[in-house]
Amino acid sequence: MKRTGARRKKTADGLGFKEIGDLALALGGTVRQGTKHNYIIQLPTQRAVPLAESTHAQQMLMPYFRQATDYSNREILDAMRRGAW
């Protein structure tokens, strides 16, 4: 995922947009720019989910990735921090 701007974008709980976007891409998903939110993540067979500075990744994205992958919360959080499994 391409980084935009001089300041590194992060979610409300401090996880980087780039790492979360890279994780979504590694899972076969897509990341596109949104109009009301910075980015929209879409995984196959899942609804789209917004990614913005106001997003709480542990509350919104962790259940989303857990449902798509069947990984544990700890594994998903570590992957969101690293940007890969």
PyRosetta script that sets phi, psi and omega in degrees:
from pyrosetta import init, pose_from_sequence

init()
pose = pose_from_sequence("MKRTGARRKKTADGLGFKEIGDLALALGGTVRQGTKHNYIIQLPTQRAVPLAESTHAQQMLMPYFRQATDYSNREILDAMRRGAW")
pose.set_psi(1, 134.6)
pose.set_omega(1, -178.1)
pose.set_phi(2, -77.1)
pose.set_psi(2, 133.5)
pose.set_omega(2, 178.0)
pose.set_phi(3, -85.7)
pose.set_psi(3, 134.1)
pose.set_omega(3, -179.5)
pose.set_phi(4, -117.2)
pose.set_psi(4, 146.8)
pose.set_omega(4, 176.5)
pose.set_phi(5, 80.7)
pose.set_psi(5, 166.0)
pose.set_omega(5, -178.3)
pose.set_phi(6, -79.3)
pose.set_psi(6, -33.6)
pose.set_omega(6, -178.5)
pose.set_phi(7, -89.6)
pose.set_psi(7, 138.5)
pose.set_omega(7, 179.5)
pose.set_phi(8, -74.2)
pose.set_psi(8, 124.1)
pose.set_omega(8, -177.9)
pose.set_phi(9, -79.2)
pose.set_psi(9, 135.6)
pose.set_omega(9, 179.4)
pose.set_phi(10, -135.8)
pose.set_psi(10, 158.3)
pose.set_omega(10, 175.5)
pose.set_phi(11, -77.7)
pose.set_psi(11, 175.8)
pose.set_omega(11, -178.9)
pose.set_phi(12, -61.5)
pose.set_psi(12, -29.3)
pose.set_omega(12, 179.3)
pose.set_phi(13, -99.2)
pose.set_psi(13, 15.9)
pose.set_omega(13, 168.1)
pose.set_phi(14, 89.2)
pose.set_psi(14, 11.8)
pose.set_omega(14, 177.7)
pose.set_phi(15, -91.7)
pose.set_psi(15, 137.0)
pose.set_omega(15, -174.6)
pose.set_phi(16, -73.3)
pose.set_psi(16, 142.0)
pose.set_omega(16, 177.9)
pose.set_phi(17, -60.1)
pose.set_psi(17, -41.7)
pose.set_omega(17, -176.1)
pose.set_phi(18, -61.1)
pose.set_psi(18, -45.6)
pose.set_omega(18, -178.3)
pose.set_phi(19, -65.3)
pose.set_psi(19, -41.5)
pose.set_omega(19, 179.2)
pose.set_phi(20, -67.2)
pose.set_psi(20, -41.8)
pose.set_omega(20, 177.7)
pose.set_phi(21, -63.9)
pose.set_psi(21, -41.8)
pose.set_omega(21, 177.6)
pose.set_phi(22, -62.4)
pose.set_psi(22, -38.2)
pose.set_omega(22, 178.0)
pose.set_phi(23, -64.4)
pose.set_psi(23, -44.0)
pose.set_omega(23, 178.7)
pose.set_phi(24, -62.3)
pose.set_psi(24, -41.0)
pose.set_omega(24, 178.1)
pose.set_phi(25, -65.9)
pose.set_psi(25, -37.6)
pose.set_omega(25, 178.1)
pose.set_phi(26, -65.0)
pose.set_psi(26, -26.0)
pose.set_omega(26, 178.7)
pose.set_phi(27, -87.7)
pose.set_psi(27, 6.0)
pose.set_omega(27, 178.5)
pose.set_phi(28, 87.5)
pose.set_psi(28, 13.5)
pose.set_omega(28, -179.2)
pose.set_phi(29, -90.5)
pose.set_psi(29, -176.9)
pose.set_omega(29, 176.8)
pose.set_phi(30, -125.3)
pose.set_psi(30, 152.4)
pose.set_omega(30, 176.0)
pose.set_phi(31, -128.7)
pose.set_psi(31, 122.5)
pose.set_omega(31, 179.4)
pose.set_phi(32, -129.5)
pose.set_psi(32, 159.3)
pose.set_omega(32, 177.2)
pose.set_phi(33, -76.2)
pose.set_psi(33, 140.1)
pose.set_omega(33, 178.8)
pose.set_phi(34, -106.1)
pose.set_psi(34, 176.9)
pose.set_omega(34, 179.3)
pose.set_phi(35, -95.9)
pose.set_psi(35, -43.8)
pose.set_omega(35, 179.7)
pose.set_phi(36, -93.8)
pose.set_psi(36, -21.5)
pose.set_omega(36, 177.4)
pose.set_phi(37, -123.6)
pose.set_psi(37, 155.7)
pose.set_omega(37, -177.3)
pose.set_phi(38, -57.4)
pose.set_psi(38, -49.3)
pose.set_omega(38, -177.0)
pose.set_phi(39, -138.3)
pose.set_psi(39, 158.3)
pose.set_omega(39, 174.9)
pose.set_phi(40, -124.7)
pose.set_psi(40, 125.7)
pose.set_omega(40, 178.0)
pose.set_phi(41, -100.6)
pose.set_psi(41, 133.3)
pose.set_omega(41, 178.3)
pose.set_phi(42, -131.9)
pose.set_psi(42, 114.7)
pose.set_omega(42, 174.7)
pose.set_phi(43, -98.3)
pose.set_psi(43, 151.4)
pose.set_omega(43, 178.0)
pose.set_phi(44, -56.6)
pose.set_psi(44, 139.0)
pose.set_omega(44, 179.8)
pose.set_phi(45, 62.7)
pose.set_psi(45, 17.5)
pose.set_omega(45, 178.9)
pose.set_phi(46, -126.7)
pose.set_psi(46, 156.0)
pose.set_omega(46, 172.2)
pose.set_phi(47, -70.7)
pose.set_psi(47, 159.8)
pose.set_omega(47, 176.6)
pose.set_phi(48, -73.7)
pose.set_psi(48, 148.9)
pose.set_omega(48, 179.1)
pose.set_phi(49, -133.4)
pose.set_psi(49, 138.1)
pose.set_omega(49, -178.2)
pose.set_phi(50, -78.8)
pose.set_psi(50, 151.8)
pose.set_omega(50, 174.2)
pose.set_phi(51, -130.1)
pose.set_psi(51, 111.8)
pose.set_omega(51, -178.5)
pose.set_phi(52, -144.6)
pose.set_psi(52, 174.4)
pose.set_omega(52, 179.3)
pose.set_phi(53, -65.2)
pose.set_psi(53, -20.6)
pose.set_omega(53, 178.6)
pose.set_phi(54, -89.7)
pose.set_psi(54, -4.6)
pose.set_omega(54, -178.4)
pose.set_phi(55, -72.5)
pose.set_psi(55, 131.3)
pose.set_omega(55, 171.1)
pose.set_phi(56, -94.3)
pose.set_psi(56, 100.7)
pose.set_omega(56, -171.9)
pose.set_phi(57, -60.9)
pose.set_psi(57, -38.7)
pose.set_omega(57, -178.0)
pose.set_phi(58, -69.4)
pose.set_psi(58, -25.0)
pose.set_omega(58, 179.3)
pose.set_phi(59, -93.1)
pose.set_psi(59, -35.0)
pose.set_omega(59, -175.3)
pose.set_phi(60, -100.1)
pose.set_psi(60, -44.6)
pose.set_omega(60, -172.5)
pose.set_phi(61, -88.5)
pose.set_psi(61, -32.0)
pose.set_omega(61, -179.0)
pose.set_phi(62, -61.1)
pose.set_psi(62, -48.6)
pose.set_omega(62, 177.0)
pose.set_phi(63, -62.4)
pose.set_psi(63, -33.7)
pose.set_omega(63, 178.8)
pose.set_phi(64, -62.6)
pose.set_psi(64, -49.7)
pose.set_omega(64, 178.6)
pose.set_phi(65, -69.4)
pose.set_psi(65, -35.6)
pose.set_omega(65, 179.7)
pose.set_phi(66, -63.1)
pose.set_psi(66, -42.8)
pose.set_omega(66, 179.2)
pose.set_phi(67, -65.1)
pose.set_psi(67, -34.9)
pose.set_omega(67, -178.1)
pose.set_phi(68, -79.2)
pose.set_psi(68, -25.0)
pose.set_omega(68, -171.2)
pose.set_phi(69, -120.7)
pose.set_psi(69, -22.0)
pose.set_omega(69, -174.3)
pose.set_phi(70, 67.1)
pose.set_psi(70, 20.2)
pose.set_omega(70, 173.0)
pose.set_phi(71, -81.9)
pose.set_psi(71, 162.7)
pose.set_omega(71, 178.3)
pose.set_phi(72, -77.7)
pose.set_psi(72, 163.8)
pose.set_omega(72, 178.6)
pose.set_phi(73, -58.3)
pose.set_psi(73, -42.1)
pose.set_omega(73, -179.5)
pose.set_phi(74, -62.3)
pose.set_psi(74, -44.6)
pose.set_omega(74, 179.8)
pose.set_phi(75, -64.5)
pose.set_psi(75, -39.8)
pose.set_omega(75, 179.8)
pose.set_phi(76, -68.3)
pose.set_psi(76, -42.7)
pose.set_omega(76, 178.6)
pose.set_phi(77, -62.3)
pose.set_psi(77, -44.3)
pose.set_omega(77, 176.9)
pose.set_phi(78, -61.4)
pose.set_psi(78, -40.9)
pose.set_omega(78, 179.1)
pose.set_phi(79, -66.4)
pose.set_psi(79, -37.8)
pose.set_omega(79, 177.9)
pose.set_phi(80, -66.9)
pose.set_psi(80, -31.7)
pose.set_omega(80, 177.8)
pose.set_phi(81, -73.7)
pose.set_psi(81, -36.4)
pose.set_omega(81, -178.1)
pose.set_phi(82, -87.8)
pose.set_psi(82, -30.2)
pose.set_omega(82, -176.6)
pose.set_phi(83, 89.5)
pose.set_psi(83, 10.2)
pose.set_omega(83, 179.6)
pose.set_phi(84, -162.0)
pose.set_psi(84, 163.7)
pose.set_omega(84, 177.1)
pose.set_phi(85, -78.8)
pose.dump_pdb("model.pdb")
